[in-house]
């Protein structure tokens, strides 16, 4: 492999920060409402029925009509089973009274009935009249779905790295045999923590890789393994926008990743950090002290101690793959 200076590559990454909007992380957010208000979706119709049933329950309760009350509650019970109804105004209100939709769905029919009776009453007391005075709108359904778009990010990091590798001419080989992966072709990769887990574990044995990092992380697998001719790159990828809480643990994890090394100089550890958090490392001059400066120092120290390892962002990863050619 061509000698690539890991410090210079890290500095290149710092000079080429992460974009505000990364196209490969866009959640295209399928519409759950119609583009044409005159042609409502089934969800829109169900939500209208839900609101009508809540109004009917409210009217029946005021008039002490037990039969209509019961019918309205039964109708609400049926509607809240519908797909995506959790984005409605009514179900979105549930956390206010400490009820989650996921917990509700695990309960018995008797428990569900009791919850709906109680929650509908509180919804009427605290929200229904106010929302009605402003005017209910189906757009609330879409807003609710869009607000939870971050929960769709699970596999987008794997998708992004795979796309970059595919474009650079690497072949995904999750299901390939160990013998074929080692002997055929020069540019290959496996998604080590997904379908390629078995192959990855075989490669550790074949190349006599200790992979001590995994032992310290309860046998956690990395995200990717790349083979470029005789060189092996074990990659841990993280997408981070901000620090704090569990995010600090994750950033420390990818920094620690490049502190490991193997006796074989052709085995490399690479931390790929994308997202806006990476950009915090770019301006050392403005850092007097604190968490970010300590993290930056740790990255640079690990890179100096382990010349065969790398810490990069998106621009750095693309440059790295280009220099491997």
C-alpha positions as CSV (number, residue, x, y, z in Angstrom):
1,X,0.0,0.0,0.0
2,X,1.1,3.5,-0.7
3,X,2.3,5.2,2.5
4,X,-0.4,7.6,3.7
5,X,0.5,10.0,6.4
6,X,-2.3,9.7,9.0
7,X,-1.7,13.1,10.6
8,X,-1.8,14.9,7.3
9,X,-5.0,13.0,6.4
10,X,-6.6,14.0,9.7
11,X,-5.5,17.7,9.0
12,X,-7.0,17.5,5.5
13,X,-10.3,16.3,7.1
14,X,-10.2,19.3,9.5
15,X,-9.7,21.7,6.6
16,X,-12.7,20.1,4.8
17,X,-15.5,20.1,7.3
18,X,-18.7,18.2,7.3
19,X,-21.6,19.8,5.3
20,X,-24.6,21.2,7.1
21,X,-26.8,19.0,5.0
22,X,-25.4,15.6,3.9
23,X,-27.5,14.2,1.0
24,X,-26.8,10.6,2.1
25,X,-28.5,11.3,5.4
26,X,-31.7,12.8,4.0
27,X,-34.8,11.1,5.3
28,X,-37.1,11.5,2.4
29,X,-40.1,11.2,4.7
30,X,-42.9,9.5,2.8
31,X,-46.1,11.5,2.8
32,X,-48.9,10.1,5.0
33,X,-51.3,12.8,4.0
34,X,-52.5,13.5,0.5
35,X,-51.0,16.1,-1.8
36,X,-54.6,16.9,-2.8
37,X,-56.9,17.9,0.1
38,X,-59.9,16.7,-1.8
39,X,-58.6,13.2,-2.0
40,X,-57.7,12.3,1.6
41,X,-55.7,9.2,2.5
42,X,-57.2,6.5,4.7
43,X,-55.2,7.9,7.7
44,X,-56.7,11.3,7.1
45,X,-60.2,9.8,7.1
46,X,-59.5,7.8,10.2
47,X,-58.2,10.8,12.1
48,X,-61.4,12.8,11.1
49,X,-63.5,9.9,12.5
50,X,-61.3,9.9,15.6
51,X,-62.0,13.6,16.2
52,X,-65.7,13.2,15.5
53,X,-65.8,10.4,18.0
54,X,-64.1,12.5,20.7
55,X,-66.6,15.2,20.1
56,X,-69.4,12.7,20.2
57,X,-68.1,11.3,23.5
58,X,-67.9,14.9,25.0
59,X,-71.5,15.7,23.9
60,X,-72.8,12.4,25.2
61,X,-71.1,12.8,28.6
62,X,-72.5,16.3,29.1
63,X,-76.0,14.9,28.3
64,X,-75.5,11.7,30.4
65,X,-76.1,9.5,27.3
66,X,-74.4,6.3,28.4
67,X,-75.2,4.4,25.1
68,X,-73.5,7.1,22.9
69,X,-70.6,7.4,25.3
70,X,-70.0,3.6,25.0
71,X,-70.3,3.7,21.2
72,X,-67.8,6.6,21.0
73,X,-65.2,4.9,23.2
74,X,-65.5,1.7,21.2
75,X,-65.0,3.6,17.9
76,X,-61.9,5.3,19.4
77,X,-60.5,2.0,20.5
78,X,-60.8,0.7,17.0
79,X,-59.3,3.8,15.3
80,X,-56.2,3.9,17.6
81,X,-55.2,0.5,16.2
82,X,-54.7,2.1,12.7
83,X,-51.2,2.4,11.3
84,X,-49.6,5.9,11.8
85,X,-52.5,7.1,14.1
86,X,-49.8,7.7,16.7
87,X,-49.0,10.9,14.7
88,X,-52.5,12.3,15.4
89,X,-53.2,15.2,17.8
90,X,-54.9,12.8,20.2
91,X,-52.2,10.1,20.5
92,X,-49.5,12.8,20.4
93,X,-51.1,14.1,23.6
94,X,-50.6,10.8,25.5
95,X,-47.1,11.5,26.9
96,X,-48.6,14.6,28.6
97,X,-50.5,12.1,30.9
98,X,-47.5,9.7,31.0
99,X,-48.8,7.1,28.6
100,X,-46.8,5.8,25.7
101,X,-48.4,4.4,22.5
102,X,-45.9,1.5,22.5
103,X,-46.8,0.6,26.1
104,X,-50.5,0.9,25.3
105,X,-50.2,-1.6,22.5
106,X,-48.8,-4.2,24.8
107,X,-51.8,-4.1,27.2
108,X,-54.9,-6.2,27.5
109,X,-58.2,-5.1,26.0
110,X,-59.5,-4.3,29.5
111,X,-56.5,-2.1,30.3
112,X,-56.8,-0.4,26.9
113,X,-60.4,0.4,27.5
114,X,-59.6,1.9,30.9
115,X,-56.7,4.0,29.5
116,X,-58.9,5.4,26.6
117,X,-61.7,6.4,28.9
118,X,-59.2,8.3,31.1
119,X,-57.1,9.8,28.4
120,X,-60.1,11.0,26.3
121,X,-61.5,12.8,29.3
122,X,-58.1,14.6,29.9
123,X,-57.7,15.4,26.2
124,X,-61.1,17.0,26.1
125,X,-60.3,19.0,29.3
126,X,-56.8,20.2,28.2
127,X,-56.7,20.2,24.4
128,X,-59.7,19.4,22.3
129,X,-61.5,22.7,22.7
130,X,-58.4,24.8,22.1
131,X,-57.4,22.8,18.9
132,X,-61.0,22.9,17.6
133,X,-61.0,26.7,18.0
134,X,-57.9,27.1,15.9
135,X,-59.0,24.4,13.5
136,X,-57.8,20.9,13.2
137,X,-55.6,20.2,10.2
138,X,-54.4,16.9,8.6
139,X,-51.0,18.6,8.3
140,X,-50.5,17.8,11.9
141,X,-50.2,14.1,11.0
142,X,-47.3,14.9,8.6
143,X,-45.6,17.2,11.1
144,X,-45.8,14.5,13.7
145,X,-44.2,12.0,11.3
146,X,-41.5,14.4,10.2
147,X,-40.6,15.3,13.8
148,X,-39.7,11.7,14.4
149,X,-37.6,11.4,11.2
150,X,-34.4,11.0,13.4
151,X,-35.6,7.6,14.3
152,X,-35.1,6.5,10.7
153,X,-31.4,7.1,10.9
154,X,-30.5,3.6,12.1
155,X,-29.0,2.2,8.9
156,X,-28.2,5.4,7.0
157,X,-24.6,5.4,8.3
158,X,-24.0,1.9,6.9
159,X,-25.8,3.0,3.7
160,X,-23.5,6.0,3.3
161,X,-20.2,4.2,3.8
162,X,-21.3,1.5,1.5
163,X,-22.2,4.0,-1.2
164,X,-18.8,5.7,-0.9
165,X,-17.0,2.3,-1.2
166,X,-19.2,1.2,-4.1
167,X,-18.4,4.4,-6.0
168,X,-14.6,3.9,-5.3
169,X,-14.8,0.5,-6.9
170,X,-15.0,-1.8,-3.9
171,X,-17.2,-4.9,-4.0
172,X,-19.5,-5.8,-1.1
173,X,-18.9,-9.4,-0.1
174,X,-21.0,-10.1,3.0
175,X,-21.9,-13.6,1.9
176,X,-18.6,-14.6,0.3
177,X,-16.5,-17.4,1.6
178,X,-13.3,-16.7,3.6
179,X,-11.1,-18.3,0.9
180,X,-12.7,-16.2,-1.9
181,X,-12.5,-13.0,0.0
182,X,-8.8,-13.4,0.8
183,X,-7.7,-14.7,-2.7
184,X,-10.0,-13.1,-5.3
185,X,-10.0,-9.4,-6.2
186,X,-8.1,-6.5,-4.8
187,X,-10.9,-4.2,-3.5
188,X,-13.5,-5.7,-1.2
189,X,-15.5,-4.9,1.9
190,X,-17.8,-6.5,4.4
191,X,-20.4,-4.9,6.7
192,X,-18.8,-6.5,9.8
193,X,-21.7,-6.0,12.2
194,X,-24.4,-7.1,9.8
195,X,-24.6,-9.9,7.3
196,X,-20.8,-10.1,7.1
197,X,-20.3,-10.8,10.8
198,X,-19.4,-14.5,10.3
199,X,-16.9,-13.6,7.5
200,X,-15.4,-10.9,9.6
201,X,-14.8,-13.3,12.5
202,X,-13.2,-15.7,10.0
203,X,-10.9,-13.0,8.8
204,X,-9.7,-12.2,12.3
205,X,-8.6,-15.7,12.7
206,X,-7.1,-15.9,9.2
207,X,-5.0,-12.7,9.6
208,X,-4.3,-13.5,13.3
209,X,-5.9,-10.2,14.3
210,X,-6.3,-9.9,18.1
211,X,-9.0,-7.2,17.9
212,X,-8.6,-6.4,21.6
213,X,-11.1,-3.4,21.2
214,X,-14.0,-5.9,20.9
215,X,-13.1,-7.6,24.2
216,X,-13.3,-4.3,26.0
217,X,-16.7,-3.6,24.4
218,X,-18.5,-6.8,25.2
219,X,-17.6,-8.5,21.9
220,X,-19.0,-5.5,19.9
221,X,-18.3,-5.8,16.2
222,X,-17.0,-2.8,14.1
223,X,-19.0,-1.5,11.2
224,X,-16.8,-2.4,8.2
225,X,-13.7,-4.3,7.2
226,X,-12.0,-3.3,3.9
227,X,-9.4,-5.3,2.0
228,X,-7.2,-3.4,-0.4
229,X,-4.8,-5.9,-1.9
230,X,-2.8,-7.1,1.2
231,X,-4.0,-4.4,3.6
232,X,-6.9,-4.8,6.0
233,X,-8.8,-1.8,7.4
234,X,-11.2,-2.2,10.3
235,X,-13.6,0.7,10.4
236,X,-15.8,2.0,13.2
237,X,-18.2,4.7,11.9
238,X,-20.2,7.2,13.9
239,X,-22.5,9.9,12.8
240,X,-22.7,12.7,15.5
241,X,-24.3,16.1,15.5
242,X,-23.8,17.1,19.1
243,X,-22.2,16.0,22.3
244,X,-23.5,15.4,25.8
245,X,-24.7,12.2,27.6
246,X,-24.5,9.1,25.6
247,X,-22.9,11.0,22.7
248,X,-19.8,11.7,24.7
249,X,-19.5,8.0,25.3
250,X,-19.7,7.4,21.6
251,X,-17.1,9.9,20.6
252,X,-14.7,8.5,23.2
253,X,-15.4,5.1,21.8
254,X,-14.2,6.1,18.3
255,X,-11.2,7.9,19.7
256,X,-10.2,4.8,21.7
257,X,-10.6,2.7,18.6
258,X,-7.5,4.0,17.0
259,X,-5.5,3.5,20.1
260,X,-5.3,-0.3,19.3
261,X,-2.8,-1.8,16.9
262,X,-1.7,-5.2,15.6
263,X,1.8,-6.6,15.2
264,X,1.1,-6.9,11.5
265,X,1.7,-3.4,9.9
266,X,-0.9,-4.2,7.2
267,X,-3.7,-4.3,9.7
268,X,-5.2,-0.8,10.2
269,X,-7.8,0.7,12.5
270,X,-9.9,3.6,11.1
271,X,-12.4,5.8,12.9
272,X,-14.8,7.5,10.5
273,X,-16.6,10.3,12.2
274,X,-19.1,12.3,10.2
275,X,-21.8,14.9,11.2
276,X,-21.4,18.4,12.5
277,X,-19.6,17.3,15.7
278,X,-16.5,16.6,13.7
279,X,-16.3,20.3,12.8
280,X,-15.8,21.2,16.4
281,X,-12.2,19.9,16.1
282,X,-11.3,22.3,13.3
283,X,-10.4,25.5,15.2
284,X,-7.8,24.6,17.8
285,X,-6.8,28.3,18.2
286,X,-10.2,29.1,19.8
287,X,-9.9,26.2,22.3
288,X,-8.4,27.2,25.6
289,X,-9.3,24.0,27.5
290,X,-12.2,21.7,27.9
291,X,-13.7,18.5,26.5
292,X,-13.3,19.2,22.8
293,X,-9.6,20.1,23.2
294,X,-9.0,17.0,25.3
295,X,-10.6,14.9,22.6
296,X,-8.6,16.5,19.8
297,X,-5.4,15.9,21.8
298,X,-6.3,12.3,22.3
299,X,-7.0,11.8,18.6
300,X,-3.6,13.3,17.6
301,X,-1.7,11.3,20.3
302,X,-3.3,8.1,19.1
303,X,-2.4,8.8,15.5
304,X,1.2,9.6,16.4
305,X,1.5,6.4,18.4
306,X,-0.1,4.3,15.7
307,X,1.1,5.4,12.3
308,X,-0.9,2.7,10.6
309,X,-4.3,4.0,12.0
310,X,-6.5,6.8,10.7
311,X,-9.2,9.2,12.0
312,X,-11.1,10.9,9.2
313,X,-14.4,12.5,8.2
314,X,-16.3,12.3,4.9
315,X,-13.8,14.3,2.9
316,X,-10.9,12.5,4.5
317,X,-12.4,9.1,3.7
318,X,-12.9,10.0,0.0
319,X,-9.3,11.3,-0.2
320,X,-8.0,8.2,1.6
321,X,-9.8,5.9,-0.9
322,X,-8.4,8.0,-3.8
323,X,-4.8,7.7,-2.5
324,X,-5.1,3.9,-2.2
325,X,-5.6,3.6,-6.0
